[in-house]
């Protein structure tokens, strides 16, 4: 799946470069066809972005089975993805989870 993401990102880069060029041409004059194509390519770029996001969610889901159970919530959709699959500061997130687990075990009553 990581290789699929690379291809999606490469395609998105090519489309973005073409879009920037076409946008400049459309702004220079009366090129309504070019402006329409910019709109179409923007839609394709949005679809590639969504495919990349969904593919990354699938990668997280697969990895979730391999993670320690207490860290599994890092794999949910609400955890932001940046250029890194689990966000910019995974170590901070892990520390927060560990601190929360310690606090929970301190506060909750022990089973007898």
N, C-alpha and C positions, 0 to 999 in steps of 0.2 A: 504494500500500500504506500510505502514511503516513495517508491519509484513512480507510482502513479501521481503522487503529489508533485514530484519534480516536473513531470510532463505537463501537468495542469499549470504550474507556475511559469514554465517556459512559454506555453501557448498564451497565457495571459500577458506576459511581457511583450511578446510579438504584437499582440492585438493592441496593447497600450501604446506602443511606439507608433503603430499605424494610425491609431486614433488621434494622437497628438499632431501628426503630420496632416491628416485629413481635416482636423479641426482648424488648423491654421489656414488651409486652403479655403475652407468654408467661410471663415471670417473675412477673407480678403475681397470677396465679391459675391456675385449672384450665382452661386453654385448650390442650388436647392437639392440636386441629386446627391452631392457630396454630403450635405447636411443630413439627408435621410440615411445615408450609409453610416454616418457617425452614430446616429441613433440605433441602428441595427447592431453595429459592433459594440456599442455600450451594453446592449441587452445580452450579447454573447459573453461579454466580459463579466457581467453579473452572474450569468449561469456558471461560468468557470469558477468564480469566487464561491458560489454556493456548493459546487461539486467538491472543491478543495475543503471547505468547512465540513461537509458531510463525511468525506473521506477521513479527515482528522478525527472526527467523532468515532468513526468505526475503529480507527487505530487505538483510540483510548479504550474503547469497549473490549477489544482483544487483549490489551495490556492489563486491564482491570483484573482479569483472572490470575495474573501472575503477581500482582501486588499484594502486600500485606493488607488484610481486611481493613485495618484502621485508616489506611491511605486511599481506599477505593473511591471516596467521594471526590478525589482530585480528577476523576474520570467523567464527572457529570458535565452536562452541556453548559451549565452556568459558570463553570470555571473558565475564565477568558483565555483564548489562545492568542499569543503574540507571534513573534517569529519562532517561538518555542512552543512545543505541543502542550505543555502544562503551564504556560505563562512565563513571565520574566524571572520570577523569584521563587523557584520550587523549594529551595532550602528553607526560606522563611515560612512557606506554607507547611512544610514538614515539621518544623519546630513548633508552629502553632498547634498542629494536630497532636504532637507529642505532649505539649504542655496541657492541652485540653484533656487528654487521656489521663494524665497524672492528677489533674484537678478533680476529674470525675471519680477516679479511684479513691481519692482522699475524702471526698464529700459523701459518696454513696456508702450505704451500710454494707458490711461484709456478710456474705452468706455463711450460715453456720450449719 
